[in-house]
Amino acid sequence: MIRHTRLLLAALCLIATGARTSAEPVQDGQLWINTSLFGSVGDVAYFAEVQPRIGNGISQLDQLILRPAVGWKVNDALVLYQGYAYVEDHGMRDMVRIEDRSFQEINWKIGEVSGVKVSSRTRFEQRWQSTGRDVGFRLRENVRFAVPLPQDWGSVSAVGWTELFVALNDTDWGARAGFDRIRAFIGLELPIGGKSTVEIGYLNQTARTQAGGTELDHILSLNLFVRY
């Protein structure tokens, strides 16, 4: 009886260990490079972004995003945009998946709280993918904080932001309603002339996979923001 009990306990331990292993997130080291151009003509605002993302241990192109938008400056703190994103997903074996996105965006400079500059970006996306026919709807909310460093650092600021992605429906190409992913960034913002800046830091992304698991990405994020 004792022997059988020990065998049962050993089997349960092996099953529990296997369950923990299968539940562990898939992890990857990546490099994301973003170049963004911002400008305006009167009350008409625009931006354009090019974002290659290199994954699989920073060894191959994982995703490429081209994202232009045009909008209206309600005032100095609030801008509304309508945009389009073309996305190439190279993460699938022997196949490049194409995604087209239409999106509406609200950019809001909330103001300063105890010397911390706070801003937000709310984006609503409509997504079409080449591997299915359904339209996926997704809501994204980004909150950003910037703190100027002491004067001997020049005009450098410490920056942190987080962005939550929520899918609003299921699709035949794999999207599932509910939590999609969350990103968190911490780094430095450096001026390079005029209103233009470079932002560099660490970005962590936790995403739900189509198989129901979790993917954890550790990302070196390099961003160039050119503002006119």
C-alpha positions in Angstrom: 0.0 0.0 0.0 2.8 2.4 0.9 4.6 1.5 -2.3 1.5 2.2 -4.4 1.0 5.5 -2.6 4.6 6.6 -3.3 4.2 5.7 -7.0 0.9 7.7 -7.1 2.6 10.7 -5.5 5.5 10.4 -7.9 3.2 10.3 -10.9 1.2 13.3 -9.6 4.5 15.2 -9.2 5.5 14.4 -12.8 2.1 15.5 -14.1 2.3 18.8 -12.1 5.8 19.4 -13.3 4.7 18.9 -16.9 1.7 21.2 -16.5 3.9 23.9 -15.1 6.4 23.4 -18.0 3.6 23.6 -20.6 2.2 26.7 -19.0 5.5 28.6 -19.0 5.6 31.5 -21.5 7.5 31.3 -24.7 10.3 34.0 -24.4 12.2 35.9 -27.1 14.7 38.7 -27.3 13.9 41.3 -30.0 15.0 44.6 -31.5 12.3 47.1 -32.5 13.2 50.2 -34.6 10.7 52.9 -35.1 11.0 56.1 -37.2 8.1 58.5 -36.9 7.5 61.8 -38.7 5.0 64.3 -37.1 3.8 67.6 -38.6 0.9 69.9 -39.2 -0.4 72.5 -41.6 -2.8 74.8 -39.8 -5.2 72.6 -37.9 -4.5 69.5 -40.1 -2.0 67.1 -38.4 -0.3 64.1 -39.8 2.2 61.4 -39.0 3.9 58.5 -40.7 5.8 55.5 -39.1 8.1 52.8 -40.3 8.7 50.0 -37.9 10.8 46.9 -38.6 10.8 44.5 -35.7 13.5 41.9 -35.5 12.8 38.7 -33.4 13.9 35.2 -32.9 16.9 36.3 -30.7 17.4 39.4 -32.9 18.2 37.2 -35.9 15.5 37.7 -38.4 12.7 40.1 -39.4 9.6 39.3 -37.5 7.3 42.1 -38.5 7.2 45.2 -40.6 4.7 48.0 -40.0 4.0 51.0 -42.3 1.5 53.4 -40.6 0.4 56.8 -42.0 -2.4 59.0 -40.5 -4.0 62.4 -40.9 -6.0 64.2 -38.3 -7.4 67.4 -36.8 -5.9 69.5 -34.1 -8.7 70.3 -31.7 -6.3 72.4 -29.6 -2.7 72.2 -28.5 -3.4 69.3 -26.2 -5.9 67.2 -28.2 -5.5 65.7 -31.7 -7.8 63.3 -33.5 -6.5 60.9 -36.3 -7.7 58.6 -38.9 -5.0 56.2 -40.1 -4.1 53.0 -42.0 -1.5 50.4 -41.2 0.1 47.9 -43.5 1.6 45.0 -41.5 3.8 42.1 -42.7 4.0 39.2 -40.2 7.0 37.0 -40.9 6.6 34.9 -37.8 4.8 32.0 -39.6 6.9 29.3 -41.2 7.1 29.4 -45.0 4.5 32.2 -45.1 4.1 36.0 -44.8 0.8 37.0 -43.4 -0.5 40.4 -44.4 -2.7 42.6 -42.2 -4.5 45.8 -43.2 -5.7 48.0 -40.4 -7.9 51.1 -40.3 -7.7 53.0 -37.0 -9.1 56.0 -35.2 -6.8 57.6 -32.6 -7.1 60.2 -29.8 -3.9 61.8 -28.7 -4.2 63.8 -25.4 -1.6 65.7 -23.5 -3.1 65.5 -20.1 -0.7 67.9 -18.4 1.8 67.8 -15.5 1.3 66.1 -12.2 4.0 67.0 -9.6 6.5 67.7 -12.4 5.6 64.5 -14.3 4.3 65.1 -17.9 1.3 62.7 -18.5 -0.2 61.9 -21.9 -2.4 59.2 -23.4 -3.2 57.6 -26.7 -6.4 55.8 -27.4 -6.6 53.8 -30.6 -9.5 51.7 -32.1 -8.5 49.3 -34.8 -10.4 47.4 -37.5 -8.2 44.5 -38.7 -8.3 42.4 -41.9 -5.8 39.5 -42.4 -4.9 37.5 -45.4 -5.5 34.2 -43.6 -9.2 34.9 -43.0 -12.3 36.8 -43.9 -13.5 38.2 -40.6 -12.9 41.8 -39.4 -11.2 42.0 -36.0 -11.9 44.9 -33.7 -9.3 45.9 -31.1 -9.0 48.7 -28.5 -5.6 50.0 -27.3 -4.9 52.4 -24.5 -1.5 53.9 -23.9 -0.5 56.1 -20.9 2.9 57.8 -21.0 4.9 59.5 -18.2 8.0 61.7 -18.7 10.2 63.2 -16.0 13.0 65.8 -16.8 16.3 64.7 -15.3 18.6 67.1 -13.3 20.1 69.9 -15.3 23.5 68.3 -15.5 21.8 65.7 -17.8 20.9 68.5 -20.2 17.4 68.2 -21.6 17.2 64.4 -21.1 14.0 62.9 -19.6 13.2 59.6 -18.1 10.2 58.0 -19.8 7.8 55.2 -18.9 4.6 54.0 -20.6 2.3 51.1 -20.6 -0.2 50.0 -23.3 -3.1 47.6 -22.9 -4.6 45.8 -26.0 -8.1 44.3 -25.8 -9.7 42.3 -28.6 -13.4 42.9 -28.9 -14.4 39.9 -30.9 -13.4 36.4 -32.2 -12.2 36.0 -35.8 -11.6 33.1 -38.2 -7.9 34.1 -38.4 -7.2 33.6 -34.7 -8.2 36.7 -32.7 -10.0 35.9 -29.4 -12.1 38.4 -27.5 -10.6 39.7 -24.3 -7.0 40.3 -23.2 -4.7 40.4 -26.2 -1.4 41.9 -24.9 0.2 44.5 -22.6 3.4 46.4 -23.1 5.5 48.3 -20.6 8.5 50.6 -21.5 11.1 52.3 -19.5 14.0 54.4 -21.0 15.4 57.8 -21.8 14.3 60.6 -24.2 17.1 62.6 -25.7 16.7 65.8 -27.8 18.4 65.9 -31.2 17.4 69.4 -32.4 14.2 71.4 -32.5 11.3 69.3 -31.2 12.8 66.0 -32.5 13.9 63.3 -30.0 15.4 59.9 -29.8 13.9 57.4 -27.3 15.8 54.3 -26.2 15.0 51.8 -23.6 13.7 48.4 -22.5 10.2 47.2 -23.7 8.5 44.2 -22.2 5.5 42.6 -24.0 3.3 39.9 -22.6 0.9 38.5 -25.3 -1.7 35.8 -25.5 -0.9 33.4 -28.3 -3.5 31.9 -30.6 -3.0 28.5 -28.9 -4.0 30.0 -25.6 -0.5 30.2 -24.2 1.6 33.2 -23.3 4.5 34.9 -25.1 6.9 37.1 -23.2 9.2 39.3 -25.3 12.2 41.3 -24.0 12.8 44.1 -26.5 15.5 46.7 -27.1 13.4 49.6 -28.4 15.0 52.4 -30.5 12.7 55.3 -31.6 13.4 58.4 -33.7 10.7 61.0 -33.6 11.1 63.8 -36.1 8.7 66.7 -35.4 8.1 69.7 -37.7 
